[in-house]
């Protein structure tokens, strides 16, 4: 494909198909990223025929593309994490008006703004560019392998918080810190 866009996070290739191909920073070395120019022709291998945005995920490494069984195991890991309500460590790779794109184990998922924890939500309103590359903890709230959808959540209510909430009585007063102002 022909390089049509390049950032410090990814290279976008025109594959002369219905969608573009993406070489993300975890699929290329910094040297490869620095030497590729707009208009260059690049040979790459398909890792995934379509991500949640309809793009083809590519790799320069012929060993990188996963077999269907490997892909299935990754989906199984996300399903297991969802069932166990496990925390997963991911990296913010993009920000859009609806939320964050988070990458875990070379799989991209979406963290909707409504599911972002207060600490991170405050950082989003301050300066978005500082968040790219930030490691965060999430849980899995939706896994749809057929639809290629992976939705994360950061608003986890712990048992301790629930116990304290149940102790609240009408009319009680508290002092607290405003964490966010939302519409």
C-alpha positions as CSV (number, residue, x, y, z in Angstrom):
1,X,0.0,0.0,0.0
2,X,0.9,3.6,-0.4
3,X,1.7,5.7,2.8
4,X,-1.0,8.4,2.9
5,X,-0.6,9.5,6.5
6,X,2.0,9.2,9.2
7,X,2.1,10.2,12.9
8,X,4.3,9.2,15.8
9,X,1.8,6.5,16.6
10,X,0.9,4.9,13.3
11,X,1.3,4.8,9.5
12,X,-1.8,4.7,7.4
13,X,-1.6,2.9,4.0
14,X,-4.0,3.2,1.1
15,X,-4.7,-0.4,0.1
16,X,-6.9,0.5,-2.8
17,X,-9.7,-1.3,-1.0
18,X,-12.8,-0.2,0.9
19,X,-10.7,0.7,4.0
20,X,-7.2,1.8,4.9
21,X,-4.5,-0.2,6.5
22,X,-2.9,0.7,9.8
23,X,0.7,0.0,10.9
24,X,0.6,1.0,14.6
25,X,3.7,1.9,16.6
26,X,3.7,-1.5,18.2
27,X,4.1,-3.1,14.8
28,X,7.1,-1.0,13.6
29,X,10.4,0.1,15.0
30,X,11.2,3.8,15.5
31,X,13.8,3.5,12.7
32,X,11.1,2.2,10.3
33,X,8.8,4.9,11.4
34,X,11.4,7.6,10.8
35,X,12.5,6.4,7.3
36,X,9.0,6.0,5.8
37,X,7.7,9.0,3.9
38,X,4.3,10.0,2.4
39,X,3.9,8.4,-1.0
40,X,6.2,5.4,-0.2
41,X,5.0,2.0,-1.2
42,X,5.1,-0.5,1.8
43,X,4.6,-4.3,1.8
44,X,2.9,-5.4,5.0
45,X,1.1,-8.4,6.3
46,X,-2.5,-8.5,7.6
47,X,-2.8,-9.1,11.3
48,X,-6.5,-8.5,11.4
49,X,-8.8,-7.9,8.4
50,X,-10.9,-5.3,10.3
51,X,-10.7,-3.5,13.6
52,X,-13.6,-1.7,15.3
53,X,-13.1,1.2,12.9
54,X,-13.2,-0.9,9.8
55,X,-9.4,-0.5,9.2
56,X,-7.1,-3.3,8.3
57,X,-4.4,-3.9,11.0
58,X,-1.0,-4.6,9.4
59,X,2.5,-5.6,10.4
60,X,5.8,-5.5,8.7
61,X,6.8,-8.8,10.3
62,X,5.6,-11.9,8.4
63,X,5.5,-13.8,11.7
64,X,3.2,-11.3,13.3
65,X,-0.1,-12.1,11.7
66,X,-2.1,-14.3,14.0
67,X,-3.9,-17.5,13.1
68,X,-7.6,-17.7,13.8
69,X,-7.0,-19.9,16.9
70,X,-4.6,-17.2,18.3
71,X,-7.2,-14.5,17.7
72,X,-9.8,-16.7,19.4
73,X,-7.6,-17.1,22.5
74,X,-7.3,-13.3,22.8
75,X,-11.1,-13.0,22.6
76,X,-11.3,-15.7,25.2
77,X,-8.9,-13.8,27.5
78,X,-11.1,-10.7,27.3
79,X,-14.3,-12.8,28.0
80,X,-12.6,-14.4,31.0
81,X,-11.5,-11.0,32.2
82,X,-15.0,-9.7,31.8
83,X,-16.4,-12.7,33.8
84,X,-13.9,-12.4,36.6
85,X,-14.1,-8.5,36.6
86,X,-10.3,-8.5,36.3
87,X,-8.4,-5.3,35.9
88,X,-6.3,-5.1,32.7
89,X,-3.5,-2.8,32.0
90,X,-3.8,-0.9,28.7
91,X,-2.3,2.0,26.9
92,X,-4.2,5.0,25.6
93,X,-3.4,5.3,21.9
94,X,-6.0,7.8,20.7
95,X,-8.6,10.2,21.9
96,X,-11.9,11.1,20.2
97,X,-15.0,13.0,21.2
98,X,-16.7,9.8,22.4
99,X,-13.9,8.5,24.6
100,X,-10.5,6.8,24.4
101,X,-9.0,4.1,22.3
102,X,-7.1,1.7,24.6
103,X,-4.8,-1.0,23.4
104,X,-4.3,-4.2,25.4
105,X,-2.3,-7.2,24.0
106,X,-2.3,-5.7,20.5
107,X,-6.1,-5.4,20.6
108,X,-7.8,-2.1,20.5
109,X,-10.9,-1.4,22.6
110,X,-13.0,1.6,23.3
111,X,-13.4,3.3,26.7
112,X,-16.5,5.6,26.4
113,X,-16.3,9.0,28.1
114,X,-19.2,7.9,30.3
115,X,-17.1,5.0,31.7
116,X,-13.9,6.9,32.4
117,X,-12.9,7.2,36.1
118,X,-12.9,10.6,37.7
119,X,-9.1,10.9,38.0
120,X,-8.6,10.3,34.3
121,X,-11.7,12.4,33.4
122,X,-10.1,15.4,35.0
123,X,-6.9,14.9,33.0
124,X,-8.9,14.8,29.8
125,X,-10.4,18.2,30.4
126,X,-7.0,19.7,31.1
127,X,-4.7,18.6,28.2
128,X,-5.6,15.6,25.9
129,X,-2.2,15.2,24.2
130,X,-0.5,14.2,27.5
131,X,-2.8,11.2,27.7
132,X,-1.5,9.4,24.6
133,X,0.8,6.6,25.8
134,X,-0.5,6.7,29.3
135,X,-1.0,3.3,31.0
136,X,-4.4,2.8,32.7
137,X,-6.3,0.0,34.4
138,X,-9.7,-1.0,32.9
139,X,-12.2,-3.8,33.2
140,X,-14.0,-5.3,30.2
141,X,-17.7,-4.4,30.0
142,X,-18.5,-5.8,26.5
143,X,-16.9,-8.4,24.2
144,X,-18.5,-8.9,20.8
145,X,-16.2,-11.1,18.7
146,X,-18.5,-11.2,15.6
147,X,-18.9,-7.4,15.6
148,X,-15.2,-7.0,16.5
149,X,-16.2,-4.8,19.5
150,X,-14.3,-4.5,22.7
151,X,-15.6,-2.0,25.3
152,X,-13.8,-1.1,28.5
153,X,-14.9,0.5,31.7
154,X,-13.0,2.4,34.4
155,X,-15.9,3.1,36.8
156,X,-15.5,0.2,39.1
157,X,-17.4,0.4,42.4
158,X,-15.5,-1.6,45.0
159,X,-17.2,-3.5,47.8
160,X,-15.7,-1.0,50.3
161,X,-17.4,1.9,48.5
162,X,-20.7,0.1,48.4
163,X,-20.5,-0.7,52.1
164,X,-19.9,3.0,52.9
165,X,-22.7,4.1,50.6
166,X,-25.1,1.8,52.4
167,X,-24.2,3.4,55.7
168,X,-25.4,6.8,54.5
169,X,-28.5,8.3,56.2
170,X,-30.8,11.0,55.0
171,X,-29.7,14.4,56.1
172,X,-26.1,13.6,56.8
173,X,-23.6,16.2,55.7
174,X,-20.1,15.5,54.2
175,X,-17.2,17.5,53.0
176,X,-15.7,16.3,49.7
177,X,-13.8,17.3,46.7
178,X,-15.5,18.1,43.4
179,X,-14.0,15.6,40.9
180,X,-15.9,16.6,37.7
181,X,-18.7,18.8,36.5
182,X,-20.7,17.0,33.8
183,X,-23.7,18.1,31.7
